[in-house]
Amino acid sequence: MNRQLSYVCIALTALGATAPLAAQAWEPTKTVEFIVPAGTGGGADQMARAIQGIAAKHALMKQSMVVVNKSGGAGAEGFLDVKNAKGDPHKIIITLSNLFTTPLAQGTPFSWKDLTPVKMMALDQFVLWVNAETPYKTAKDYVDAAKKAGPRKFKMGGTGAKQEDEIITVAIEQKTGTKFIYIPFKGGGDVAVQLVGKHVDSTVNNPIEAVAHWRGGKLRPLCVFDQKPMPYKTKVTETMAWGDIPTCKAQGLDVDYLMLRGIFMPGGIKPDQVQYYVEVLKKVQQTPEWKNLMEQGAFNTTSLEGKEYADWVAKEEQRHVALMKSAGFLHDKK
């Protein structure tokens, strides 16, 4: 009887010893590579480095995270790198709308379906910017001047070719009947510098890419490409907050466009591995540093995960097919 009881005790002890191990959630066992399919200084790069910094500062991960820019081929280099890392949970990627535009424009053998959606962190705005020394105070002022100058006299600077900035530029052309010379640069940081130096006449840069130059009195925002003004009321300059910038539609320029800032992993990833990053990113979003970034960069703070996120991405892909087709940017598969 005593011997049987001791066997039971040994068995229960063994179960107790192994239970915590079985319940342990997955976490990285080495440095996590955080891919940015865009150049340095742009919105995606700034957000990735913010996430990296916040995770390190608040010790949200036991392993470190290293940001790697792979901007070649309008981000194709980065996307293909992650596509080819199937099953590797130590690699994540921040995406912008080149998630859709790059394969559509270039025929790159890649689809968002090759990746695993993790979390939408925010949506990014686009603003029509001019140099502060120009006389333009509204979108109408600028468009009227471009029309008066004639086709292809004004230069619009943007990130990459056949991507978000050029899509918006073509939409402006289609709505107004004017034509710009579109000049592509590697990243939003470069784009802002080119406008400060008057090498281009306007840009449709994200807020975070131009805010330092706006605060410094070098650039002027004319309108935001959203259906409603931004909610931020804290003054960025002495006289204006993000919320004071009117929508382009309110100024007679009927164009709106929001861009994804979302996190994906390679394909073939296990649910508990995805959930690990979801939880880390949720904690990132709860920090004062993140909330400050959202306001500084005037982000739309919509955040999704799971099926909602995947459904949103699928719908957005179809919208980009229509936009790219309208702009004449679809890759000829022949």
C-alpha positions as CSV (number, residue, x, y, z in Angstrom):
1,M,0.0,0.0,0.0
2,N,2.8,2.4,1.0
3,R,4.7,1.5,-2.1
4,Q,1.7,2.3,-4.3
5,L,1.3,5.6,-2.6
6,S,4.9,6.5,-3.1
7,Y,4.6,5.7,-6.9
8,V,1.6,8.1,-7.0
9,C,3.6,10.8,-5.2
10,I,6.5,10.4,-7.6
11,A,4.2,10.6,-10.6
12,L,2.5,13.7,-9.2
13,T,5.9,15.3,-8.5
14,A,7.0,14.6,-12.0
15,L,3.9,16.1,-13.5
16,G,4.3,19.2,-11.3
17,A,7.9,19.6,-12.4
18,T,7.0,19.4,-16.1
19,A,3.8,21.5,-16.0
20,P,5.5,24.9,-15.9
21,L,7.7,24.0,-18.9
22,A,4.7,22.8,-20.9
23,A,2.8,26.1,-20.1
24,Q,5.8,28.3,-21.0
25,A,5.0,30.6,-24.0
26,W,7.3,30.9,-27.0
27,E,9.8,33.7,-27.0
28,P,12.9,34.5,-29.2
29,T,16.1,32.7,-28.5
30,K,18.4,35.0,-30.5
31,T,18.5,38.6,-31.9
32,V,15.3,39.5,-33.8
33,E,16.0,41.1,-37.3
34,F,13.5,43.9,-38.0
35,I,13.4,44.5,-41.7
36,V,12.5,47.9,-43.2
37,P,11.7,47.7,-46.9
38,A,12.5,51.4,-47.4
39,G,15.3,53.8,-46.9
40,T,16.6,55.4,-43.8
41,G,14.9,58.5,-42.4
42,G,11.4,57.8,-43.8
43,G,8.3,57.0,-41.8
44,A,8.7,53.2,-41.8
45,D,12.3,53.5,-40.7
46,Q,11.5,56.0,-38.0
47,M,8.7,53.8,-36.6
48,A,10.8,50.6,-36.7
49,R,13.5,52.3,-34.8
50,A,11.0,53.8,-32.3
51,I,9.6,50.3,-31.6
52,Q,13.2,48.9,-31.2
53,G,14.1,51.7,-28.8
54,I,10.9,51.4,-26.7
55,A,11.3,47.6,-26.5
56,A,14.8,48.0,-25.3
57,K,14.1,50.9,-22.9
58,H,11.2,49.1,-21.2
59,A,12.8,45.6,-21.3
60,L,9.9,44.2,-23.2
61,M,12.0,41.5,-24.8
62,K,14.8,39.4,-23.4
63,Q,16.5,39.3,-26.8
64,S,17.6,42.4,-28.7
65,M,16.2,43.7,-31.9
66,V,18.2,45.0,-34.8
67,V,16.7,47.2,-37.6
68,V,17.9,46.4,-41.1
69,N,17.0,48.6,-44.1
70,K,16.5,46.7,-47.4
71,S,15.1,49.2,-49.8
72,G,16.3,47.8,-53.1
73,G,13.7,47.5,-55.8
74,A,11.1,49.8,-54.0
75,G,11.3,47.4,-51.0
76,A,11.3,44.2,-53.0
77,E,14.7,43.3,-51.5
78,G,13.1,43.4,-48.0
79,F,9.9,41.6,-48.9
80,L,11.7,38.8,-50.7
81,D,14.1,38.4,-47.8
82,V,11.2,37.8,-45.4
83,K,9.4,35.6,-47.9
84,N,12.4,33.4,-48.2
85,A,12.7,33.1,-44.4
86,K,9.6,30.9,-44.2
87,G,9.2,29.5,-40.7
88,D,11.8,31.8,-39.1
89,P,10.2,33.5,-36.0
90,H,13.3,35.7,-35.5
91,K,12.5,38.0,-38.4
92,I,9.7,40.6,-38.6
93,I,9.0,43.4,-41.2
94,I,7.3,46.7,-41.0
95,T,5.2,47.4,-44.1
96,L,3.9,50.4,-45.9
97,S,1.8,50.4,-49.0
98,N,4.6,49.1,-51.1
99,L,3.4,45.8,-49.7
100,F,0.9,46.1,-52.5
101,T,2.5,48.6,-55.0
102,T,5.9,46.8,-55.4
103,P,4.5,43.5,-56.7
104,L,1.8,45.3,-58.8
105,A,4.2,47.7,-60.4
106,Q,7.2,45.4,-60.9
107,G,5.8,42.0,-61.1
108,T,8.0,41.0,-58.1
109,P,7.2,37.3,-57.2
110,F,5.7,38.3,-53.9
111,S,2.3,38.7,-52.3
112,W,1.3,39.8,-48.8
113,K,-0.1,36.3,-48.5
114,D,3.5,35.0,-48.4
115,L,3.7,36.7,-45.0
116,T,2.0,36.3,-41.6
117,P,0.0,39.3,-40.5
118,V,0.9,40.3,-36.9
119,K,-0.5,43.8,-36.1
120,M,-1.5,47.1,-37.7
121,M,0.3,49.7,-35.6
122,A,-1.2,52.8,-37.2
123,L,-2.2,54.4,-40.4
124,D,-0.1,57.2,-41.8
125,Q,-1.3,60.5,-43.2
126,F,-0.1,62.3,-46.3
127,V,0.2,66.1,-46.4
128,L,0.7,68.4,-49.4
129,W,3.8,70.4,-48.5
130,V,5.5,73.5,-50.1
131,N,8.5,75.5,-49.2
132,A,7.6,78.1,-46.6
133,E,9.1,80.9,-48.7
134,T,6.6,80.4,-51.5
135,P,3.4,82.5,-51.6
136,Y,1.0,79.5,-51.6
137,K,-1.3,79.3,-48.6
138,T,-3.9,76.8,-49.7
139,A,-4.1,73.8,-52.0
140,K,-6.1,75.8,-54.5
141,D,-3.3,78.5,-54.6
142,Y,-0.8,75.9,-55.5
143,V,-2.9,73.9,-58.0
144,D,-3.9,77.2,-59.7
145,A,-0.2,78.2,-60.0
146,A,0.7,74.8,-61.4
147,K,-2.1,75.1,-64.0
148,K,-1.0,78.6,-65.0
149,A,2.6,77.5,-65.4
150,G,1.5,74.8,-67.8
151,P,2.0,71.0,-67.9
152,R,5.2,69.5,-66.4
153,K,6.5,72.8,-65.1
154,F,6.2,72.1,-61.4
155,K,8.2,69.4,-59.7
156,M,6.6,67.0,-57.2
157,G,9.1,65.1,-55.1
158,G,8.2,61.7,-53.6
159,T,9.5,58.4,-52.2
160,G,10.1,55.9,-55.0
161,A,8.4,55.4,-58.3
162,K,4.9,53.9,-58.8
163,Q,4.4,53.9,-55.0
164,E,2.2,55.9,-52.6
165,D,3.6,59.4,-53.4
166,E,3.3,59.0,-57.1
167,I,-0.1,57.4,-56.8
168,I,-1.3,60.5,-55.0
169,T,0.4,62.8,-57.5
170,V,-1.4,61.1,-60.4
171,A,-4.7,61.3,-58.5
172,I,-4.1,65.1,-58.1
173,E,-3.3,65.3,-61.8
174,Q,-6.5,63.4,-62.7
175,K,-8.7,65.6,-60.4
176,T,-7.2,68.9,-61.5
177,G,-6.1,68.4,-65.1
178,T,-2.6,69.6,-64.5
179,K,0.7,67.6,-64.9
180,F,3.7,67.5,-62.6
181,I,7.3,66.3,-63.2
182,Y,7.5,63.6,-60.6
183,I,11.0,63.1,-59.1
184,P,11.5,60.0,-57.0
185,F,13.9,59.8,-54.0
186,K,15.0,57.0,-51.8
187,G,13.1,58.0,-48.6
188,G,10.9,60.6,-47.0
189,G,13.8,62.2,-45.2
190,D,15.5,62.9,-48.5
191,V,12.2,64.2,-50.0
192,A,11.8,66.7,-47.2
193,V,15.4,68.0,-47.6
194,Q,14.9,68.4,-51.4
195,L,11.8,70.6,-50.7
196,V,13.7,72.7,-48.1
197,G,16.5,73.2,-50.7
198,K,13.9,74.2,-53.4
199,H,14.9,71.4,-55.7
200,V,11.3,70.5,-56.0
201,D,8.1,72.6,-55.7
202,S,6.0,70.4,-53.6
203,T,5.8,67.0,-51.9
204,V,3.1,64.7,-50.4
205,N,5.2,63.6,-47.5
206,N,4.0,61.9,-44.3
207,P,3.8,64.2,-41.3
208,I,6.7,62.6,-39.4
209,E,9.0,63.0,-42.4
210,A,8.5,66.8,-42.6
211,V,7.6,67.9,-39.1
212,A,11.1,69.0,-38.0
213,H,11.3,71.3,-41.1
214,W,7.7,72.6,-40.5
215,R,8.6,73.4,-36.9
216,G,11.8,75.0,-38.1
217,G,9.9,77.3,-40.4
218,K,11.2,75.8,-43.7
219,L,8.1,74.0,-44.9
220,R,4.4,74.8,-45.0
221,P,1.5,72.3,-45.0
222,L,-1.4,73.1,-47.3
223,C,-3.8,70.2,-46.7
224,V,-4.1,66.6,-45.5
225,F,-5.3,63.8,-47.8
226,D,-7.9,62.4,-45.3
227,Q,-11.6,62.6,-45.1
228,K,-11.4,64.5,-41.8
229,P,-8.9,66.8,-40.1
230,M,-6.3,65.3,-37.8
231,P,-7.4,65.2,-34.1
232,Y,-4.1,66.6,-32.6
233,K,-4.6,70.1,-31.1
234,T,-1.1,70.7,-29.5
235,K,0.7,73.5,-31.4
236,V,3.6,72.3,-33.6
237,T,4.6,75.8,-34.6
238,E,3.7,79.0,-32.8
239,T,0.5,79.3,-34.7
240,M,-0.6,75.8,-35.9
241,A,-1.3,72.3,-34.7
242,W,-1.8,69.3,-36.9
243,G,-5.5,69.6,-36.4
244,D,-5.4,73.1,-38.0
245,I,-4.4,71.7,-41.4
246,P,-7.6,71.5,-43.5
247,T,-8.5,68.4,-45.6
248,C,-7.6,68.7,-49.3
249,K,-11.2,67.9,-50.1
250,A,-12.3,70.9,-48.1
251,Q,-10.1,73.0,-50.4
252,G,-11.5,71.6,-53.6
253,L,-8.9,68.8,-54.1
254,D,-10.9,65.6,-53.9
255,V,-8.1,63.2,-53.1
256,D,-7.7,61.1,-49.9
257,Y,-5.2,58.3,-49.1
258,L,-4.0,56.6,-45.9
259,M,-1.0,54.3,-45.7
260,L,-0.5,51.1,-43.6
261,R,2.1,51.0,-40.9
262,G,1.9,47.3,-40.0
263,I,4.0,44.4,-38.8
264,F,4.3,41.0,-40.5
265,M,6.4,37.9,-40.1
266,P,7.4,35.2,-42.6
267,G,5.0,32.5,-43.7
268,G,4.8,29.2,-41.8
269,I,4.8,30.8,-38.4
270,K,3.1,29.2,-35.4
271,P,0.3,31.0,-33.6
272,D,2.1,31.2,-30.3
273,Q,5.1,32.9,-32.1
274,V,2.7,35.5,-33.7
275,Q,1.1,36.0,-30.3
276,Y,4.4,36.8,-28.7
277,Y,5.0,39.7,-31.0
278,V,1.3,40.9,-30.7
279,E,1.8,41.1,-26.9
280,V,5.1,42.9,-27.2
281,L,3.6,45.4,-29.6
282,K,0.6,46.0,-27.4
283,K,3.0,46.9,-24.6
284,V,4.9,49.2,-27.0
285,Q,1.6,51.0,-27.8
286,Q,0.9,51.6,-24.1
287,T,4.1,53.5,-23.4
288,P,4.3,57.3,-23.3
289,E,7.0,57.3,-25.9
290,W,4.7,55.6,-28.4
291,K,1.8,58.0,-27.6
292,N,4.2,60.9,-28.1
293,L,5.3,59.4,-31.5
294,M,1.7,59.1,-32.6
295,E,1.1,62.8,-31.8
296,Q,4.4,64.1,-33.2
297,G,3.8,62.2,-36.4
298,A,0.1,62.9,-36.5
299,F,-0.8,59.3,-37.1
300,N,-4.2,57.8,-37.4
301,T,-4.1,55.4,-34.4
302,T,-6.3,52.7,-35.9
303,S,-4.8,49.3,-34.7
304,L,-5.9,45.8,-35.7
305,E,-4.7,42.2,-35.3
306,G,-5.8,38.7,-36.1
307,K,-8.6,38.2,-38.7
308,E,-9.6,41.8,-38.6
309,Y,-6.1,42.8,-39.7
310,A,-5.9,40.2,-42.4
311,D,-9.3,41.1,-43.8
312,W,-8.3,44.8,-43.9
313,V,-5.1,44.0,-45.8
314,A,-7.0,41.9,-48.3
315,K,-9.5,44.7,-48.9
316,E,-6.6,47.3,-49.2
317,E,-4.9,45.1,-51.8
318,Q,-8.0,45.3,-54.0
319,R,-8.1,49.1,-53.6
320,H,-4.5,49.4,-54.7
321,V,-5.1,47.2,-57.8
322,A,-7.8,49.8,-58.8
323,L,-5.6,52.8,-57.9
324,M,-2.6,51.4,-59.8
325,K,-4.7,50.5,-62.8
326,S,-6.2,54.0,-62.9
327,A,-2.7,55.5,-62.8
328,G,-1.4,53.1,-65.5
329,F,1.2,51.6,-63.1
330,L,0.3,47.9,-63.3
331,H,3.2,45.7,-64.4
332,D,2.8,44.3,-68.0
333,K,3.0,40.5,-67.5
334,K,3.7,39.8,-71.2
